[in-house]
Amino acid sequence: MSTNISSGILTQLANETSHWLVDFVEIKMHDTDATKQLRLTSHYADLVVGSDTYVAAGQLINIGSTSDNIEATDDSLAIGLSGIDSSITAAVLTSKVPGSEINIYRGFFNEDTGALYDNAPYLVWSGIASSYSITDSYDIDSGDAIDIQVQGKSLLSSIMDRQAGVYTSVSSYQTIDSSDKSMEFVAGLTNKTFNFGKED
């Protein structure tokens, strides 16, 4: 899906008065296992885009605000799912959500024809899931109400995060392999100056 609104959609929006905005959320917790890929839409009925079916979530889905900037930013985003189907809860519980790819798309639904303009939502946000929480609030009238909150951050923010790793020291390398001596001479180079490329 494109990151730009197509000329076809712009033309139809200019000529039509009966349309509304539809959001699409894709959370890919696995590259190939379809049971661990959530595709939801804010529409009242399921919508098929390409070969993918987006399940209707209506008012059960809440998407945080997004922004469009000319430069790369480290924006974060929150996605809330309330009172959702047990199959969605099961998919989240049996998957590794942090690190999952998240894509937010937006399209326009024509009330007269019952179809999406151009059948091609455009990408408004893409990032990685950083954390999630599940809340089960029991109500005597409605029973269990499962709420899932997924926190996402942009790809730039993920890249800028500090990563844990090893340092170029004997003690650091030996936390992985106690017999590793590949860094034993590094400490002696601390105060050395190397004139690489300098002619004699």
C-alpha positions in Angstrom: 0.0 0.0 0.0 1.2 3.5 -0.8 2.1 6.2 1.6 0.4 8.8 -0.6 -3.3 9.4 -1.3 -3.9 8.4 -4.9 -5.2 10.9 -7.5 -8.2 8.6 -7.9 -9.1 9.0 -4.2 -8.6 12.8 -4.3 -10.9 13.1 -7.3 -13.6 11.0 -5.7 -13.4 12.9 -2.5 -13.8 16.2 -4.4 -16.9 14.9 -6.2 -18.6 12.9 -3.5 -20.2 14.1 -0.2 -21.1 10.7 1.4 -17.9 9.1 2.6 -16.2 8.4 5.9 -12.7 7.7 7.1 -11.7 4.0 7.8 -8.6 3.0 9.7 -6.8 -0.3 9.2 -4.4 -1.8 11.8 -1.9 -4.5 11.0 0.1 -6.2 13.7 2.4 -8.9 12.3 3.6 -11.0 15.2 4.9 -13.6 12.8 6.0 -13.4 9.2 4.2 -16.5 7.9 1.8 -17.7 10.5 -1.6 -16.1 9.7 -3.0 -16.9 13.1 -0.4 -14.5 14.6 -1.1 -11.6 12.3 -3.8 -9.3 13.4 -5.6 -7.2 10.8 -8.4 -5.0 12.2 -10.5 -2.1 10.8 -12.6 0.6 12.4 -15.3 -0.2 9.9 -18.6 -1.9 10.9 -18.0 -4.8 8.5 -15.0 -6.9 7.5 -13.1 -5.4 4.5 -10.9 -7.2 2.1 -7.9 -5.3 0.8 -5.8 -7.1 -1.8 -5.6 -10.7 -0.4 -5.9 -9.6 3.3 -9.1 -9.5 5.3 -9.4 -6.8 8.0 -11.8 -7.8 10.7 -14.4 -5.2 11.8 -13.6 -3.8 15.2 -15.7 -0.6 15.0 -15.6 1.4 18.2 -13.6 -1.4 19.9 -10.4 -0.1 18.4 -8.6 3.1 19.5 -5.6 4.5 17.6 -3.4 7.2 19.0 -2.7 10.3 17.0 -0.1 10.2 14.2 1.8 13.0 12.6 3.3 13.5 9.1 6.7 15.2 9.0 9.2 16.0 6.2 12.0 14.5 8.3 12.3 11.2 10.1 11.0 11.4 13.7 10.9 9.0 16.6 7.1 9.2 17.2 5.4 6.7 19.3 1.8 5.4 19.0 -0.7 3.6 21.3 -3.3 1.1 20.0 -6.2 0.1 22.3 -8.4 -2.9 21.7 -11.4 -3.2 24.1 -14.0 -6.0 24.3 -12.4 -7.8 21.5 -12.9 -11.4 20.3 -11.2 -14.2 22.3 -9.3 -15.3 19.1 -7.5 -12.0 19.1 -6.6 -12.3 22.8 -5.3 -15.9 22.1 -3.2 -14.6 19.2 -1.6 -12.0 21.5 -1.0 -14.4 24.4 0.6 -17.1 22.2 2.9 -14.6 20.3 5.9 -12.5 21.0 4.3 -9.0 20.6 7.3 -6.8 21.3 9.3 -6.5 18.1 6.2 -7.1 15.9 5.7 -5.0 12.8 2.9 -2.5 13.1 1.3 -0.7 10.1 -1.6 1.8 10.3 -3.4 2.5 7.0 -6.3 4.8 6.2 -8.9 4.7 3.5 -12.2 6.3 2.5 -15.4 4.3 2.4 -18.2 5.3 0.0 -21.6 5.0 1.6 -23.4 4.9 -1.8 -21.4 2.1 -3.4 -20.4 0.3 -0.2 -16.7 0.1 -1.2 -13.4 1.7 -0.5 -12.3 4.4 -2.9 -9.6 2.8 -5.2 -9.6 -0.2 -2.8 -6.2 1.1 -1.7 -5.7 2.5 1.8 -2.6 4.6 2.2 0.1 4.1 4.9 0.0 6.7 7.7 2.3 5.1 10.3 4.8 2.2 10.5 6.8 1.0 13.4 7.6 -1.7 15.9 5.7 -2.9 19.0 7.7 -2.0 22.1 5.3 -3.4 24.8 1.8 -4.4 25.5 -0.6 -5.0 28.4 -3.8 -7.0 28.9 -6.5 -6.1 31.4 -9.4 -8.3 32.3 -12.2 -6.3 33.9 -15.2 -8.5 34.9 -18.7 -7.0 34.8 -21.6 -8.9 36.3 -23.8 -8.0 33.3 -21.5 -8.4 30.4 -19.0 -10.9 31.8 -15.3 -10.6 31.0 -14.1 -7.6 29.1 -10.6 -8.0 27.8 -8.6 -4.8 27.0 -5.3 -4.9 25.1 -3.0 -1.9 24.9 -0.1 -2.1 22.4 2.6 0.5 22.5 4.5 1.1 19.2 7.4 3.2 18.3 8.7 4.4 14.9 11.5 2.6 13.1 13.8 5.5 13.8 13.1 5.3 17.5 13.9 1.6 17.4 17.2 2.2 15.7 18.2 4.9 18.2 17.6 2.7 21.2 20.7 1.6 23.0 21.3 -2.1 22.6 22.9 -4.3 25.2 26.1 -6.0 24.0 29.8 -6.6 24.9 32.6 -4.2 25.3 36.1 -4.6 23.9 37.5 -5.8 27.2 38.5 -9.3 28.5 35.9 -9.3 31.3 33.1 -8.4 28.9 34.0 -11.1 26.4 34.5 -13.6 29.1 30.9 -13.2 30.3 30.0 -15.1 27.2 33.0 -17.5 27.1 35.2 -17.7 30.2 38.1 -19.0 28.0 38.0 -16.2 25.5 41.3 -14.3 25.4 40.8 -12.4 22.2 40.7 -9.0 24.0 43.7 -9.6 26.4 46.0 -7.1 24.7 43.4 -4.3 24.2 43.9 -2.7 27.6 47.6 -2.0 26.7 46.5 0.1 23.8 44.5 2.6 25.9 47.1 5.3 25.8 48.7 4.5 22.4 48.5 6.9 19.5 48.3 5.6 15.9 49.2 7.7 13.0 47.4 5.8 10.3 48.3 7.0 6.8 51.1 9.2 8.0 54.2 9.2 5.7 57.7 8.8 7.3 
